[in-house]
């Protein structure tokens, strides 16, 4: 654990937002953004592989990008909401 600013170990208060395990909120946002980008790119890679192997999608290539954006946004929000809980559980 990190120093809570008052000489004790525990959660820190950064800008009025309590952050467990000493993670700054800016770092949580950056991590969530990166997980969203990774998820969107992974979806695009899988979809491209499916199309290259002869699969057929009803919406074509142009429809992949908005869908990848939605998947990336959902993963980013989910990772932002649950990251601190996973750290509290020690995972």
Phi, psi and omega in degrees: 000163181254165178291126183284006179095340180248017178089000180250154174278141178155187180298147179258155177250108183248109178062033180084000179247121180286132182236117180282152178060021175070023180271125179287141179304328178295323178291325176295318178296318180296316178298316180296319178298316180294321177296322177296317179295316179299317179296317179295316179293322178296320177298316180296323178295315180295317180296319179295319177298319178298316180292323179292331179275007175102006177289162181232131176248141184287343184249355174074188183294321183296330179282346180291323186289316175296324178294318177297322177296319178294319179295317178298318179295317179296318179292322178297314179295317180297316180293325177295319183287328188254353183299314182293329178291320178295323177292325177294325179281352178080029181253000000 
